[in-house]
Amino acid sequence: MMDWRAILDFDLFRTVTAEEIIARHRTLAKQHHPDLGGSVGAMQEINAAKAAALAELNGVITPSMQWVKAPKRRRRRKQRKYA
């Protein structure tokens, strides 16, 4: 799969909001939807790019990004009460 920025046609160094991602997905879906004469493969690629973009924006690790390890959380030690 290509980079989601290339598929959704965003500049590499520009910060993108969720609203912009959803709006760009909607316009591309209108152009490439199979019911409107587009191909199934193109629509699947657009949908995957939208999911990857929103996941990156929200900091979510998806199954396709398993090579990225989530930081381990440290357990808080219980404080001892001294009498």
Order of alpha helices (4+ residues) and beta strands (2+ residues): alpha-alpha-alpha
